[in-house]
Structure formats: C-alpha cells, structure tokens
Amino acid sequence: MAALNGAASDLKSTFLKVYSVLKSELLQDPAFEFTDDSRQWVERMLDYNVPGGKLNRGLSVIDSYRLLKDGEELTEDENFHACTLGWCIEWLQAYFLVLDDIMDNSFTRRGQPCWYRMPKVGLIAVNDGILLRNHIPRVLKRHFRERPYYVDLLDLFNEVEFQTSSGQMIDLITTIEGEKDLSRYSLPLHHRIVQYKTAYYSFYLPVACALLMSGDNLDNHLDVKNILIDMGTYFQVQDDYLDCFGDTAVIGKIGTDIEDFKCSWLVVRALELSNEEQKKLLYENYGKVNPDCVAIVKALYKDLDLQGAFAEYESNSYKKLISSIEAHPSKSLQAVLKSFLGKIYKRQK
C-alpha cells in the first residue's frame, strides 16, 4: 500500500490501483478452491463489468471523506479504506447492471456489448451477478472487521440493496408484457421508482460511507439524506432525457426506454401536456419495438417541446437544491453536497 499515497495527486489512478489489490485478494479467497479456468473467468468478468464506467459513485466516497475532513491530506490508511468503500459501491453497481441488462434485454452498456451478450456467457451472467454481490461483504470483512462502524457498514449496504431491488421491482411490474397501461403512469409513480431504484445507491450511499468513516451516526443526518435523494431524482430525470435526446456516442449506450415501455419522466410529462389526439398517438406507439413507432413517439416529444420542459425542470431543480444545501448548518457537508451537484448539473452523459 506504500505506493498508493504517492499517487494521491491522481485520484483515479490511485483508485484503480486499489481495484487491482481487491481483485487479487478475491481471486485468492481461501473460502473457495479456484481452478485456473474459474479464476480466469472471474478475473475476466470483474475486469469487464466493474472498472469500466465513469466511477463517479466510488470516487465520490473519497471526495466526500476529504471534504468532511476540511480538505486535509488523507493518511495512507484513510486513503486505502475510502477507496475500498468506493469500490464496494462500484461492485454493487456492476451487480445491478449485469442483471438489469438481462431483465431489460439490453444490447450495449458503457459502449460495449452487455456482459450476457458476450460469447460463451449468456445466462451464466445471472450467477456472475450473484458472485459480484457476494464479493462486497468479503471485502468489507477483510478490511473493516476491526472498525467500530463495521456493522453499520453491513447494515447500510444491505439496506440500500433492498431499496434498490424494490425500486427495480416497481419499475418492472409497471411494464409487464400484456398489461401495458399508460394511464397508470404519473409523476408520483416515476418519483417513487427513481427514489428507490437510483437515488439511494447512487447518491446517498457514497456520502453515508464517508460519514461512517468519519465516525458520524447516520441517524443524525436525515436532512443530508433527503437532499441526496432529491439530487438522485434530478439525476434520473436527466438520465431519462438523455435516453431519448442524448448522443449515443457520448452516453455509451443505445436508449431503449420507449421500446421498453419505461415509466420515464418524458412519457409522464408527455401525457400531462398532450391533447386527446396526441395521447392517442402515445397509446398506440409507446412500448413498441418497431422503429417507426419509436420515431413517432420521439417526434411527438419534440412537438410537445419536452426539451424546453426539461430545461425548465433542470433550472428549477438546481435552484431548489442549492437553496436546501446552503440552509445546512455544516460547511463541510455543504461542500460535499455542492461537489455532488457540480458533477451532475447539465451533464451530457
């Protein structure tokens, strides 16, 4: 670990070095007798699914912890442990995405084929997802067992996984084949899906990890949690918007929300803004895999000026979030929250 501190100036480089350490430990886990084939499979699966994204969730743990310490230089030990918790979140993200892509019948993820669509993988990816999920407590046990907040960490990851899976369940049961009904879609339903499916693990979890490392009690920071959940909602609305209007080359995936009959912010707003004739077009074409149907829905979104509606939503969300953040009494937590908001405001991917 001695070399890690020397690379602290390059946060991402340091972070990736810790990934290599954790991966090596998992590939030598004494609880399982690896064969050469099984070790190679797990290593390939990890390299394909865990470190390939933007790594924002994981890096946010380190950023947040530094800001909670008022920007002072982290010790070698603190740096390694903050990076390790960041990677546990990236492992959780990989687990969710591997299984989510199967459920959504997706084709691409992060600019490459989904893991389950790789040669010789197929539905073995389901078990790979389970392995990814099981790696998290093994990492936590190895590196945090002696820490006073170890049990709180386990509780936190379990709680957030349950909330995310429950959000995914609400999302999936609103799109069951043969029971598609746009009249069920509303902003409260969309908000509920987003809060549970995205906001807890993407926004609250990194900050909660940093707070636990700082010796804080999470029960004392419910206001911070609420701001982060609101931020996660705004982030997912951005995601819904980019799924339709984003540049595929930039976002790294082909948007399929229209074909998948997703309860997207765009379709909910379209239903609110449409006249009867436009509603009829939506009902007839939304959720169809036919490219002509998708084109009709996208044209309708443009006619309804959903791009303008989104720009207004983004502006209002930003003002509300900044106001909530600046009302918080802790300057260090204000800095953490502003750092998060700065990373996502007006993002293109």
N, C-alpha and C positions, 0 to 999 in steps of 0.2 A: 504493500500500500504506500510505501515511501514516495514512489514516483507520482502518486496522484496529486499531492499538494503542489508539486512543481508545475503541473499542468492546469492549475486552478484558473489561470487567466483565460483559458479556452474551456468554457463550461461544457460545451457539447463534447469536446474531445475527452475531457475528464469523465463525463457521464458515460461515454461509450467504453472507456477502459473498465469501468465498474461493471458494465454489462458482461464483458469478457470474463471477469472474475466470477460473477454469479453463474454464468453459463458453465464455466469449468467446474464449479462446485456441484452443480446439478447433474452434470454428466459423470460425476464420480460419486454420486449419492450412495452411501453404503446400504441403504434400505432395499436397493434393487441390484441384482447381478446383471449388469449390462453385457450383451454380446456386441461384437463390432458393428453388426447390422443395426441393432437397436440404438446404439449410441450415435451412429451416423444419421439415423432417421431423426432422432430428437434434435441433434445439432442443426440439421438442415431445416427442420420445422421451426425451431426457435429463430434462426437467422432470417428465415423468410417472413415470419409473422411479427416478431417483437420489435426490432430496432428500426423498421423501415419507414415509420411515419414521421410527423413533424416533431414528435417527442415533447410537445408542449406541456402535457399533463405531468410527466415525470420531471422535466426541468423546472416546472413551477414549484415543486417541493423545495428545491434548493434556493430558488429566488425568494420564495416566501420566508424560508427559515433565515436567510441572510437579512431580509428586511425586518423581521421580528427581532433580530439582534442589532438593529440600527446600522446595518451595513458593515459591521466589523468582520474582519477576516475570520473564516471558519478554521477550526483546528483540523488536522488530518482526519481524526476520528469523526468529527461532526460532518465533514465533507463526505466521507465514505458512507456514513449512515443516512444522510439526506439523499444521496444518490441512490442508495439501496431502496429506500422507500419510494423514490421516484420510479425506479424500475419495477417495483411491485405493482404500481398503478399501470405502467405500460404492459406488464404481463396480463393484468386484468383486462385492459383494453384489447389485447390480442385475443384473449379467450372469448370476449364478447363478439369481436368482429369475425373470427373464424366461424362461429356458429350462426351469427346474424346473416352472413353471406349465403350460407346454405338455406336458411329459412326464407330469405328474400330471392333465392335463385339468381343472385348477382353474378356478373361476369368479371368485373375488374375491381381492384382495391389498390389504392396507392400507386396507380399507373401500371399495375401488372395483373395477371390473372389471379382470381381468388384462389386461395390455397386448395380448396376442394376440387378446383378445376385443373389442378396440375396433374401431369401423367402419374399414374400409379397411386394417387392419393384418394380421390373420390370421397366416400363416406368414412374412410379412416380418419378424416378431418374431425369427425364428431369426437372420437377418442382423443385426438390431439388437443381439442378444446378442453376436455376434462383434465388432461395432463397439465396444460397451461395453468388452469385454475388451481391444481394441486401443488404446483411449484411455489405459489405465493406463501402458504403457511410454512413450507420447508425453509424458504429464505428468511422469513420472519423469525422462525425458531432458532435458526443458526446464528443470526446477527442481533436479535433483540431480546432473547430469552432472559437475560440478566437485567434488562432495563425495567425501571419501575412502571413504565407505561405499556409493557408488552401485552397484557390482557386487554387494555384499551385499544391497542392497535388491532388485535384479532377481532374484537367486537366491531370496530369501525369498518374493517374490510368485509366482514360478514353482513353487517347491516346494509352497507352500500351495494353489495352484490345482490342482496334480497330486493332492495328498492329498484335497482336497475332491471333485474329479471321480471319484476312485477310490472314495471313500465313497458317492457318489451311484450309482456303478455297482453296488456290493454291494447297496445298497438296491433298485435297480431289478430286478436279476436274481433277487431273492428274491420278487418279485411278478409274474413273467411270467405272462401270461394262459394258462390251460390247464395250468400247472404249479404251481398254488397248493397248498401243503402246510404246514399249520400245525405239523406235527411237526418241521419244520426250525428253527422259531423258538426262540431261547433267549436268556438274558441275555448270554452272551458274544458272540453274533451282534449283538444290539442294541448292546452296548458298542462293538463294532468299527465298525459303521455310524456311530454317533454321533461317535466319536473322529475319524474321518476326514472325515465329511460336515459336521460343525458345529464341533467344538472348535478345530481348528487355525485356521480363518479368523476365527471369531467371538471367540476368547479369546486365543490365542497371538499372532496377527498384530499386533493393536494394540500390545501390550506389546513385542513384538520390534522394531517400528518405532521406538518410543520409546527402546529400549535402543541401537539403531543410531545414532539421532540423538545419543545421549549419549556415543558413542564406545566403547561396550561391544562385546565379542566374544560373539556368541550361544552359542558352544560353552561358555562359562563359566557359562551359566545354564540348564542342563538341568533342575535342580531346579524352577526357576520354570516352565519349560515343562510339566513333569509336573503341577504344581499347577493350572495353567491348563487342561490337558486334562481333569483331574478336574472342574474347575469347569464346563467345557463339557459334560461328560456330565450333570452335575446339571441344567444349563440345559435340555438337550434332553429329559430326563425330565419337567421342568416343562412343556415345550412339548407333549409327548405327552399329559400330563394335561389341559392347557388345551384341547387339540384336542377333547377329549370333554366336559370339565366346565366349561370357561371360558365366559364371557359373550361371545357373538359380537359384540355392540355394542362391547365393550371391546377384544377382541383384533383386531378389524378383518377377520376372515376366517371363513368357514364351515369348520369342521373336517371333513375327509374321510378321516381315517386308517382308519376302519373299512371304508368303501366301497372304499378303495384297497388293502386287504389289507396295510397297512404293518406292518412289524416294530416295533410300538410297545411301549413299556415296559408299557403297560396290558394288552395281549393276552398278553405274555410272563408277566407276573405272574398273569393270569387262568388261564393254562394250568398254572401251578405250584399254584395254590390250588383248582382245580376238582376236583369228583368226576367220575366217569365220565359221569353224566347231563349235568352242566354242560358238560363237554368236548364232548359230542355236540352240544349247542346251539351252542357256539362254532364247531365244524367246519361245521355246517350253515348258519350265518348270517353268519360273518365274511367280508368281502370281497364282499358283495352290495350292489348299488346300491339295492335295494328298501328304502324307508323302514321297512317293518315289520321287516325283518331287522336293520337298524341299531338300531331300538328294542329288539329282543330282546337284542342284544349289550350295549347301554347298561344295560338292566335287570339283566342278569347281572353287569355290573361293580359295580352298586350292591349286589346281593345278596352279592357276594364282599367288600364293603367295601373296594374299591380306593381310595376316598377316604381311609380310615383308613390303608391300606398306604402311600399316597403321603405322608401327613403324617408317618408314622414314617420313611420314606426321607429326606424333606426334613430332618427334625431331625438324623438320623444323619449325613447328608452335610455339613450345616453344621458340626457339631461336629468332624468329621474334617478338613474344610478349614481351619477356624480353627486347629486344632492344628498342621497342616502349615505354615501361614503363620507362626505365632508361633515355630516352630522355626527359621525362616530367619534367618541372621545379619545381613542388611542391613535396617535400619529403614526406609529409603526404599522398598525392594522390598516389605517387609511392608505399607507404606501403599498401594502400587499394588495389591497383591493384595486387601487388605481393601476398597479402594474398588470394585474389580470385584465382589466378593462382595456388598457392600452394595447394589449396583444390582439384583441379581437375586434376593436372598433374599425368599421369599414374594411374588414378583411375581404380578400378575393378568393381565398381557398380554405 
